[in-house]
């Protein structure tokens, strides 16, 4: 897999049983790239490590005044230099490719999981954690997966050099062969503590990211209640905890780095000390001493990869653990279904509550508990909370359909829809039947003032469709975002459209026009609206009251207001006893306002 071939046609089925298993699965799934990186790494490291032997041969040739051997050694050095340049170039190329492709595979897996779970994802894991995994964590995972092949090449190079030194000069080679494993493994006792500190740092950083994400998402509300400073102080404390944890982690890694510098230096001193004694005794030549000294000095380069792989694993392990936790989440039903791909039609029926939405009719649902209404809306969209309690569309259980077919048949717009950044044309470019034009959907959702606002806020867009929408539509009001989201849902023209409080943030006059436009545009299509607005309820063909998880009353709005106290309590937010008290309160308020007007006059 090359970078230009991304994204993967199929990222595969990950082994998400644990973080290490997930890392191993990623490594195995790009084995070709790993072998390329290993081959180029061996060429590069072996060429670098061969230079000391060339230097030793050149020194000895100069001592012996042998021009032929000196010329031959020069040719070997040119060959080594070529190997270093070519190996390093292609090692970097393959390493970056392995890094990016591994990170891209993880991002594709996360995106696929989010699409499969839908709104159920944020009920099982915090949105901030998903953001942290799909941004910073994928880089650390890709780093470790890429570093494994370079570490393997470095370890093989160290082994090759040790064997070569034993063959070339056994007296000094023994010292190197005994000292190098000590140098390479000396940091192992420090790694558990460094890993624990890195885990603490990543955990605190993840919490800070979640807090920042949640704060930004609720910034408009925070400003409305004057809570910016409160949450700013919380984030400051969280960020300071991250800083302290990062400093403690960095201290351990600096200690490991110091050990990696100190021990090779001590080994070098031991080799030189012993080599000088051997040279004085005439047991080795000057060239051999220079060769062994240079080889030990050059070995510091591949030995640094021992520290890097330890760091990469320490930082990627908690990241892989979080990624595996997200990827291990499952829907309550399979995504491929047990029936052929089809888009059924007919009545929509929920056996858990007894809710029935007749085909082609406008059904309104009143539920006193907003959370229960949201869960019921999700269940109508094919997300059953319990196996075997799936919603039926035309007698066909939605969980028996492939996920794509179920979502084509039923579209659910929740009470807080998200607008992605981009132009309005891009926002409305969604999978659709083609029967509803963008202009008709925008008109039905009463978006005229939204279009004017987009044009006025754009510097170079004369056409509203080319005006840009900021991230999550933050430059728009809540009501404007709701109406654009409603227009987007109307364009798709699904067999069944489920709307959860689609007009909660608009004024009553606009809401009445939206109700008329919705009824007109969805004529002949099944529409289910969760609402307590009398304006929407009055235009519904059928109204169902859900109380304590069951449908307890069915009728039209005016009949239910007159004859069903529980319905009246939800819609008017008053009981019969409270109505008199409220009327008296309203009368007192009107009298007080009249007195204030007379005094001001």
Secondary structure as UniProt FT lines:
FT   HELIX           3..5
FT   HELIX           19..28
FT   TURN            29..30
FT   HELIX           31..63
FT   TURN            64..65
FT   HELIX           67..117
FT   TURN            118..119
FT   HELIX           120..124
FT   HELIX           127..132
FT   HELIX           133..137
FT   HELIX           138..168
FT   HELIX           170..185
FT   TURN            186..187
FT   HELIX           188..217
FT   HELIX           219..225
FT   HELIX           228..280
FT   TURN            281..282
FT   HELIX           286..327
FT   STRAND          348..350
FT   TURN            351..354
FT   STRAND          355..357
FT   TURN            359..360
FT   STRAND          362..367
FT   HELIX           370..380
FT   TURN            381..382
FT   TURN            387..388
FT   STRAND          392..393
FT   TURN            394..395
FT   STRAND          396..397
FT   HELIX           398..400
FT   HELIX           403..409
FT   STRAND          410..413
FT   TURN            415..416
FT   STRAND          422..423
FT   HELIX           424..427
FT   HELIX           438..444
FT   TURN            445..446
FT   HELIX           448..457
FT   HELIX           464..466
FT   STRAND          468..469
FT   HELIX           471..473
FT   TURN            474..475
FT   HELIX           478..492
FT   STRAND          496..500
FT   TURN            502..505
FT   HELIX           508..521
FT   TURN            522..524
FT   STRAND          526..530
FT   HELIX           534..537
FT   TURN            538..539
FT   STRAND          542..547
FT   TURN            548..549
FT   STRAND          550..555
FT   HELIX           557..563
FT   HELIX           565..572
FT   HELIX           576..600
//
